[in-house]
């Protein structure tokens, strides 16, 4: 959703503060005013990799993300000469799923969004199977997080509330899950069929610069 001029200034000011906090947590932050410039920044970061040398043929994996899926970013990555690991091509058999895990964990870049990011630069994510958050934590050489400014929250507690009452209900509808929040739009702290299995807060990157956060001055994803 396109923001008005006043909100754009607010987003920029807020993002600059978050980027400063990310730096203290050994993560790199970038602000782009719109999704078009953000996609170009992501493609550039993928090309540079962790060695800072522009190159093609780098492997790129991705997690489930409406922020990403609602753009042509995957096509742009392929068009730029990088190797996109299309996870939907490996979901048919147990052997293919095992192969996919091997490719993803060894990827040059893992691309994802985040369920929430705090004003202090902490990433808040809730996952079902845990594959998305596992590659955020460990494996791929670098992780690029693409997130709209609608994901910004004051603190971790508000981040968890945001995920459970905004992101998760929308995702359960999308995934046709049989959960209370898919019907009511409100978290019921359920256990049966829940997709809220893993709660992960990333407060710092052990490897400086491995996690790069691209904040976008628009409302994107859930």
Buried (B, 14 or more C-beta within 10 A) or exposed (E): EEBEEEBBEBBBEBBEBBBEBBBEBBBBBBBBBEBEBBBBBBBEBBBBBBEEEEEEEBBBBBBBBBBBEEBEBBEBBEEBEBBBBEBEEBEEEEEEBEEBBEBBBEBBBBBBBBBBBBBBBBBBBBBBEEBBBBBBBEBBBBBBBBBBBBBBBEBBEBBBBBBBBBBBBBBBBEEEBEBBBBEEBEBEEEEEEBBBEBBBEBEEBEEEEBBBBBBBBBBBBB
